[in-house]
Amino acid sequence: MKQFTQLLICVLTLLSSFVWGQNGFTSYPIPLPNASKNKIKADVQSNKWICTSNGLVKYDGVSFSAYQTTNSNIPSNRVWDVAFDASNSLWAATSAGLAKFDGTTWTTFNVINSGIPNDTINTVFINGTDIWAGTKQGLSKIRWK
């Protein structure tokens, strides 16, 4: 029975790849395969940023790069949303604060070091120099230079 189940899964996987390919879809296996994919956003250089439940993934059109707490200073692996400011810095809504990534350095804003009312940031929106962070306890606005 176990072999039959494995064979059935393989056949269904192959068929789904065929069907998706026929309809113009292309699948990309990304790092962190067991993670929930929450959002996908693009920066001004057309890099795709995939927010997951186990890190942040960047796709530059050729390869994937994963940012996790084990290989970077991102404050949490749970990334819910991202937005980009005028200098193309990434702002990530995580379960351990709002994180700014300038391509080299991560800076975290949380309950301890800022006016954010809760470390779980569910969404982030940028309007000019205003960074809006949505939490379970309301909105926070940070005026950024």
Residue pairs with C-beta under 8 A, 6 or more apart in sequence:
17 27
20 26
20 27
28 59
28 64
30 50
30 57
30 59
30 64
31 55
31 57
31 64
31 66
32 52
32 54
32 55
32 57
32 66
32 68
34 54
35 52
35 53
35 54
35 55
36 52
36 53
37 50
37 51
37 52
38 51
38 52
38 53
38 79
38 80
38 81
39 50
39 51
39 80
39 81
39 82
40 48
40 49
40 50
40 51
41 48
41 49
41 51
41 81
41 82
41 83
41 84
42 48
42 49
43 49
43 84
43 88
43 90
44 84
44 88
45 88
46 61
47 58
47 59
47 60
47 61
48 58
48 59
49 56
49 57
49 58
49 59
49 82
49 90
50 56
50 57
50 58
50 59
51 79
51 80
51 81
51 82
51 92
51 93
52 77
52 79
53 77
53 78
53 79
54 68
54 77
54 78
55 66
55 67
55 68
55 69
55 74
55 77
55 79
56 66
56 67
56 68
56 74
56 79
56 82
56 92
57 64
57 65
57 66
57 67
58 64
58 65
58 66
58 67
67 74
67 101
68 74
68 77
69 75
69 76
69 77
72 106
73 105
73 106
73 108
74 92
74 94
74 99
74 101
74 106
75 94
75 96
75 97
75 99
75 106
75 108
75 110
76 94
76 95
76 96
76 97
78 94
78 95
78 96
79 92
79 93
79 94
80 93
80 94
80 95
80 121
80 122
80 123
81 92
81 93
81 121
81 122
81 123
81 124
82 90
82 91
82 92
82 93
82 124
83 90
83 91
83 124
83 125
83 126
83 131
84 90
84 91
84 126
85 91
85 126
85 129
85 131
85 144
86 128
86 129
87 102
88 103
89 100
89 101
89 102
89 103
90 100
90 101
90 102
91 98
91 99
91 100
91 101
91 124
91 126
91 131
92 98
92 99
92 100
92 101
92 124
93 121
93 122
93 123
93 124
93 133
93 134
94 121
95 119
95 120
95 121
96 108
96 110
96 119
96 120
97 108
97 109
97 110
97 111
97 116
97 119
97 121
98 108
98 109
98 110
98 114
98 116
98 121
98 124
98 131
98 133
98 140
98 142
99 106
99 107
99 108
99 109
100 106
100 107
100 108
100 109
101 107
109 116
109 133
109 142
110 116
110 119
111 117
111 118
111 119
114 140
114 142
115 140
116 133
116 135
116 140
117 135
117 137
117 138
117 140
118 135
118 136
118 137
120 135
120 136
121 133
121 134
121 135
122 134
122 135
122 136
123 133
123 134
124 131
124 132
124 133
124 134
125 131
125 132
125 134
126 132
129 143
129 144
129 145
130 141
130 142
130 143
130 144
131 141
131 142
131 143
131 144
132 139
132 140
132 141
133 139
133 140
133 141
133 142
